[in-house]
């Protein structure tokens, strides 16, 4: 078994070992219940994960900047005099999930102190009978497309509970993902957890990361991101591995996922949506993934993106953060939910979501070869 990466090192692609509209850094806010919320407790309609033997709980949250989660909280841990961070309190409140996948952490690649602060915030004040975590990062190094705000843009981090770290065979990020958008965790049991902050399609230019030359728009790059990520997913599935995609995918899949309206203008958003749905859900030769929330909750109207501002909670929202699993994992999904409340949103503009998976219930399946899948799906998408 490969040794997991040093958590303060950038993950690298094991194959070649070569790695490589921006929102501003978050306003420094106290971590406290949202004023839009009618209550100061977690929404009672949101199911909380119930730890079960054999099950793995995975949380995902676009935090829109990690800073507020690192502050020491005014409350103290019972049985100790140490103040806990909001991050540690989040993990405690949600019963110590095995994985916490964070997106848009907005940490510069060379900002080692903040990376260390995240690791410390996850564990400071832990009692001897409580869980601790190891943190892995993928942070931006693209000198043409991720330079705003001193490099404090994009970025993903995964907190893996320490008793689960031995089950992670390898953690890496693809060499082409220079904006710090992907962390791939390969498990010893054949499961692959991919933490992703997917590209937001805009008309802003995308520059070649080597030459700096304009190479289409961020809409074009979004679809290229879909294509490249799908290659990894298909390769895993071809080798009888079982993929869990989690994160902010910057796509509302259907009319059910946008309130009051689904975004349809400019037309590039429609094209991006069709490309996403084809590659990861609809095409017979794509991932053939399962949207876990829709699979378990049906048409239930819950959303993950709730923009901040003067509007009331729920005035405008979208379900753009998803958990997608390989078909082979349908029977392994124990439960899932979206923590759809202003309290859970905290300082961010997204709420967390989670899935509980029982690996012992994963079934075996073998899709077509990688080359066949990619050729056929590209033909189908082009035909549209």
C-alpha positions in Angstrom: 0.0 0.0 0.0 1.3 3.4 -0.9 1.9 5.9 1.9 -0.6 8.8 1.9 0.9 12.1 1.0 2.3 14.5 3.5 -0.9 16.6 4.2 1.0 19.9 3.7 2.4 18.8 0.3 0.4 19.4 -2.9 -0.9 16.1 -4.2 0.7 14.9 -7.5 -0.4 12.5 -10.3 1.2 9.2 -9.6 1.5 8.4 -13.3 3.8 11.2 -14.3 4.5 13.0 -10.9 4.2 16.4 -12.6 1.7 18.8 -11.3 0.7 21.8 -11.9 -15.2 34.5 -12.8 -12.8 34.5 -9.6 -14.5 35.4 -6.4 -12.7 37.5 -3.8 -11.3 36.3 -0.5 -14.1 36.1 2.1 -15.0 39.0 4.3 -13.7 38.2 7.8 -16.9 37.2 9.6 -17.6 35.7 13.0 -18.9 32.1 12.6 -22.4 32.4 14.0 -25.9 31.5 13.0 -27.2 33.3 9.9 -29.4 36.2 10.7 -31.8 35.0 8.0 -32.6 31.9 10.0 -35.7 31.8 12.2 -33.9 29.5 14.6 -30.5 29.0 16.1 -30.4 25.2 15.7 -29.9 22.9 12.8 -33.0 22.5 10.6 -35.1 19.6 12.1 -36.2 18.6 8.6 -32.6 17.8 7.7 -31.6 14.3 8.5 -28.4 13.9 10.3 -26.1 11.0 9.4 -26.3 8.2 11.9 -23.0 6.4 12.3 -23.3 2.7 11.5 -20.8 -0.1 11.6 -19.3 -0.7 8.1 -20.6 2.6 6.8 -18.5 5.5 5.5 -19.9 9.1 5.8 -18.7 11.7 3.3 -19.5 15.4 3.8 -19.0 18.0 1.1 -19.1 21.8 1.5 -18.1 24.8 -0.6 -16.9 27.0 2.2 -16.2 30.1 0.1 -13.0 30.8 2.0 -11.6 28.8 4.9 -10.7 31.7 7.2 -13.9 31.9 9.3 -13.6 28.2 10.1 -10.2 28.6 11.6 -11.2 31.2 14.3 -11.3 30.0 17.9 -14.9 29.8 19.0 -16.2 31.6 22.1 -17.7 28.3 23.3 -15.5 25.8 25.1 -15.3 22.0 24.9 -17.1 20.3 27.8 -14.5 18.6 30.1 -11.7 20.9 28.8 -10.8 24.5 29.0 -9.7 24.7 25.3 -11.7 26.8 22.9 -12.7 24.9 19.7 -12.6 26.2 16.2 -15.9 26.3 14.1 -14.3 23.6 12.0 -13.9 21.2 14.9 -17.4 22.0 16.1 -18.7 21.2 12.6 -17.1 17.8 12.7 -18.3 17.2 16.2 -21.9 18.2 15.4 -22.0 15.9 12.4 -20.7 12.9 14.3 -17.1 12.8 13.0 -17.6 11.9 9.3 -14.8 9.8 7.7 -14.3 12.4 4.9 -15.0 16.1 4.9 -14.4 17.4 1.3 -14.1 21.2 1.2 -14.1 23.4 -1.9 -13.1 27.0 -2.7 -10.9 27.1 0.4 -9.0 30.1 -1.1 -5.6 29.3 0.2 -2.5 30.3 -1.8 -0.3 27.4 -2.8 2.7 28.9 -0.9 0.7 29.8 2.2 2.0 27.1 4.5 0.9 28.8 7.7 -2.8 28.7 6.7 -2.5 25.1 5.6 -1.1 24.3 9.0 -3.8 26.3 10.6 -6.5 24.2 8.9 -4.9 21.0 10.1 -4.7 22.5 13.6 -8.3 23.8 13.6 -9.6 20.3 12.7 -7.9 18.7 15.8 -7.2 21.3 18.5 -8.9 20.5 21.7 -9.5 16.8 20.8 -10.1 14.6 23.8 -8.4 11.2 24.0 -11.6 9.4 23.0 -12.4 11.7 20.1 -11.4 11.4 16.4 -8.7 13.4 14.7 -8.1 14.2 11.1 -5.3 14.5 8.5 -5.7 17.2 5.8 -4.8 16.9 2.1 -4.7 19.9 -0.3 -4.8 20.7 -4.0 -4.1 24.4 -4.4 -3.7 26.6 -7.5 -0.4 26.9 -9.4 -1.8 28.2 -12.7 0.1 31.4 -13.3 -2.3 32.7 -15.9 -5.8 31.6 -14.7 -5.5 31.6 -10.9 -3.6 34.7 -10.0 -6.3 37.0 -8.5 -6.1 38.1 -4.9 -2.6 36.9 -4.4 -3.4 33.4 -5.5 -6.2 33.0 -2.8 -8.7 31.5 -5.2 -10.2 28.1 -5.9 -8.5 25.2 -4.1 -9.8 22.1 -2.4 -9.0 20.3 0.8 -10.1 16.9 2.2 -10.1 16.0 5.9 -9.7 12.3 6.3 -10.5 10.8 9.7 -7.3 9.3 11.1 -8.7 5.8 11.6 -9.7 5.9 7.9 -6.3 7.1 6.6 -4.9 3.5 6.4 -7.8 2.7 4.0 -6.6 5.4 1.6 -4.2 3.8 -0.8 -3.2 6.9 -2.6 -4.2 10.6 -2.8 -3.3 12.6 -5.9 -4.4 15.4 -8.3 -4.2 15.2 -12.1 -1.2 17.0 -13.7 -3.6 19.0 -15.9 -5.6 20.4 -12.9 -3.5 23.5 -12.2 -6.3 25.5 -10.7 -6.4 23.4 -7.6 -9.8 21.8 -8.3 -9.4 18.0 -7.8 -8.3 15.6 -5.1 -8.6 11.9 -5.9 -8.5 9.4 -3.0 -8.1 5.8 -4.0 -9.3 3.4 -1.3 -7.9 -0.1 -0.6 -11.4 -1.6 -1.1 -11.7 -0.3 -4.7 -13.7 2.8 -3.9 -12.5 6.2 -5.3 -13.6 9.4 -3.7 -13.1 12.5 -5.9 -13.4 15.9 -4.2 -13.9 18.5 -6.9 -14.5 22.2 -7.3 -15.8 22.2 -10.9 -15.2 25.1 -13.3 -17.8 27.9 -13.4 -18.7 28.7 -17.0 -18.4 32.4 -17.9 -17.5 34.4 -21.0 -14.2 35.4 -19.4 -11.1 34.2 -21.4 -9.3 31.0 -20.5 -5.6 31.2 -21.1 -3.3 28.4 -22.0 -1.5 27.6 -18.7 1.9 27.2 -20.5 1.9 30.1 -23.0 -0.8 32.4 -21.6 -2.4 32.7 -25.0 -6.2 33.0 -24.9 -7.7 29.6 -25.6 -11.5 30.2 -25.7 -13.7 31.1 -22.7 -14.3 29.7 -19.3 -17.4 28.0 -20.8 -15.1 26.1 -23.2 -12.8 25.2 -20.4 -15.7 24.0 -18.3 -16.6 21.4 -21.0 -12.9 20.5 -21.3 -12.9 19.9 -17.5 -15.9 17.6 -18.0 -14.0 15.6 -20.7 -10.8 15.3 -18.8 -12.4 14.3 -15.5 -14.6 11.7 -17.3 -11.5 10.1 -18.7 -10.3 9.4 -15.2 -13.7 8.2 -14.0 -14.1 5.8 -17.0 -10.6 4.5 -16.5 -11.4 3.7 -12.8 -14.7 2.0 -13.7 -13.1 0.0 -16.5 -10.7 -1.4 -13.9 -13.7 -2.4 -11.7 -13.3 0.5 -9.3 -16.3 2.4 -7.8 -16.3 6.2 -8.1 -17.9 8.8 -5.7 -17.8 12.3 -7.2 -18.5 15.0 -4.6 -18.3 18.8 -4.6 -19.5 22.0 -6.2 -20.2 21.1 -9.8 -21.5 24.6 -10.8 -24.4 23.0 -12.7 -28.1 22.8 -11.8 -29.1 19.6 -13.6 -32.8 20.3 -14.3 -35.8 22.5 -13.7 -36.1 20.9 -10.2 -32.7 22.2 -9.3 -33.2 26.0 -9.7 -35.6 28.3 -7.8 -37.4 30.3 -8.9 -36.0 29.6 -12.3 -33.3 27.4 -14.0 -30.6 29.5 -15.6 -30.9 29.3 -19.4 -29.2 32.4 -20.6 -26.8 32.9 -22.1 -27.1 29.8 -24.2 -23.7 28.5 -23.1 -25.2 27.5 -19.8 -27.7 25.2 -21.6 -24.8 23.7 -23.6 -22.8 23.2 -20.5 -25.7 21.5 -18.8 -26.4 19.1 -21.7 -22.7 18.2 -21.8 -22.6 17.5 -18.1 -25.8 15.4 -18.1 -24.6 13.4 -21.2 -21.2 12.6 -19.9 -22.0 11.8 -16.3 -25.6 10.5 -16.4 -27.4 10.0 -19.7 -25.1 8.5 -22.3 -24.9 4.8 -22.4 -21.2 5.1 -22.9 -20.6 7.8 -20.2 -20.2 7.4 -16.5 -23.8 6.3 -16.1 -23.7 7.9 -12.7 -26.4 8.1 -10.1 -27.4 11.5 -8.6 -27.6 10.3 -5.0 -29.9 13.0 -3.7 -32.5 12.4 -6.5 -32.1 8.6 -6.1 -32.9 8.7 -2.4 -35.1 11.8 -2.0 -37.0 11.9 -5.4 -38.3 15.4 -6.3 -37.8 16.9 -2.8 -37.0 20.6 -3.3 -33.7 21.3 -1.5 -30.9 23.5 -2.7 -27.2 23.9 -1.9 -26.4 27.4 -3.2 -28.0 30.3 -1.3 -26.4 33.6 -2.2 -25.9 36.1 0.6 -27.4 39.5 0.6 -30.5 41.3 1.7 -32.9 38.8 0.3 -34.7 36.3 2.5 -33.6 32.7 2.9 -34.8 30.7 -0.1 -35.6 33.7 -2.3 -33.2 32.4 -5.0 -31.3 29.1 -4.8 -29.8 26.3 -6.9 -28.7 22.7 -6.3 -25.3 22.8 -7.8 -23.4 20.8 -5.3 -23.9 17.1 -5.9 -22.8 13.6 -5.0 -22.6 11.2 -7.9 -21.8 7.5 -7.6 -21.1 4.7 -10.1 -24.0 2.4 -10.9 -22.3 -0.3 -9.0 -22.8 1.7 -5.8 -26.6 2.2 -5.9 -27.3 -0.5 -3.4 -24.4 0.7 -1.1 -26.0 4.1 -0.5 -27.4 4.0 3.0 -28.7 7.6 3.2 -28.1 11.1 2.1 -29.3 14.7 2.6 -28.6 18.4 2.0 -28.2 20.5 5.2 -30.5 23.1 3.7 -30.7 25.8 6.4 -29.2 29.2 7.0 -27.6 28.0 10.2 -25.7 25.3 8.3 -24.7 27.8 5.6 -22.7 29.7 8.2 -20.3 32.2 6.7 -20.5 30.6 3.2 -23.0 30.9 0.3 -23.3 27.1 0.1 -24.7 24.5 2.5 -23.1 21.1 3.2 -24.4 17.8 1.9 -23.6 14.2 2.8 -23.9 10.6 1.9 -23.5 7.4 4.0 -22.1 4.4 2.1 -21.8 0.7 3.1 -18.8 -0.6 1.0 -19.8 -4.2 1.7 -22.9 -3.7 -0.5 -21.0 -2.5 -3.6 -21.5 -4.9 -6.5 -19.1 -5.7 -9.4 -19.6 -4.3 -12.9 -17.3 -3.8 -15.9 -18.2 -1.0 -18.4 -16.7 -0.9 -21.9 -13.0 -0.1 -22.5 -11.8 3.5 -21.9 -11.1 4.1 -25.6 -14.5 2.9 -26.7 -16.3 5.0 -24.2 -14.5 8.2 -24.9 -14.9 7.9 -28.7 -18.6 7.1 -28.5 -19.5 9.8 -26.0 -17.7 12.5 -27.9 -19.6 11.5 -31.0 -22.9 11.8 -29.2 -22.2 15.1 -27.6 -20.9 16.6 -30.9 -24.1 15.4 -32.6 -26.1 17.5 -30.2 
